[in-house]
């Protein structure tokens, strides 16, 4: 383990499932929920990557359990065409996130028209950290199972506006590291290795911004070893979902909260009452980081 002084982006999100207390349940209820758990495996749309390239795309209306259900777990990993796990040293899974949304019925496939995003119950502002699930390279070793009789309630018809349907999207950020000059620098999105000087809106990056999400956007390429050639490969995010059809007599709903430890809460006393403004961040810059 080495200690190195450098600018780096650190994810400082904390995922919390908060139980809604006050609901009684019995051992019989727990036994029943165990017997009715449904498990299904889904695949994201195909992700194509050449050596050194990055894919950071959003996939709308992905396959997902439908109806009024209680989510028990969501696990994911990158796989190849044959369904085999892909090692991180070949394709680094920077992150994946899952977001729920409502959309008018009868819209054209893959349309983003009329979308109403359904955030988790956290306190962050607008579209920051609103996902229900999300992990990174640690995803294969992380248990997301919620013990009985608890679960994340989704698909409640009473919460879906008339004329709308509930859908899900997935964002997958993968970095192909085959043949790159500096694998660690590439997965850390060092700006000099990607030759990126502007953000996604075309604005110049700060000289102090040495690495992070802004420097490894979709279709960018990390610095390669001279002469390296490799084939394009197809990968997928394989995600396994466990759920139970909702039954108010046997389940206790939980809420999902994501907190940012760097959040700076601002309170202002306005004529209409106290205004609360959060300033969560997807990532922050730190002076130090560790690497193996």
RAFENZI-V207965 format. One line per field, one symbol per residue. ss: DSSP state (A for helix, B for strand, O for the rest). A space follows every 10 residues. Layout:
ss=???
This chain:
ss=OBBBBBBBBB OOBBBBBBBO OOOOOOAAAA AAAAAOOBBB BBBOOOBBBO OOBBBBBBBO OOOOOOOOBB BBBBBBBBBO OOOOBOOOOO BBBBBBBBBB BBBBOOOOOO OOOOOBBBOO OOOOOOOOOO OOBBBOAAAA AOOOOOOOOB BBBBOOAAAO OOOBBBBBBB BBBBBBOOOB OOAAAAAOOB AAAAOOOBOO OOOBOOOOOO BOAAAOOOOO BOOBOOOOOO OOBBBBBBBB BBBBBOOOOO OBBBBBBBBB OOOOOBBBBB OOBBBBBOOO OOOBBBBBBB BO
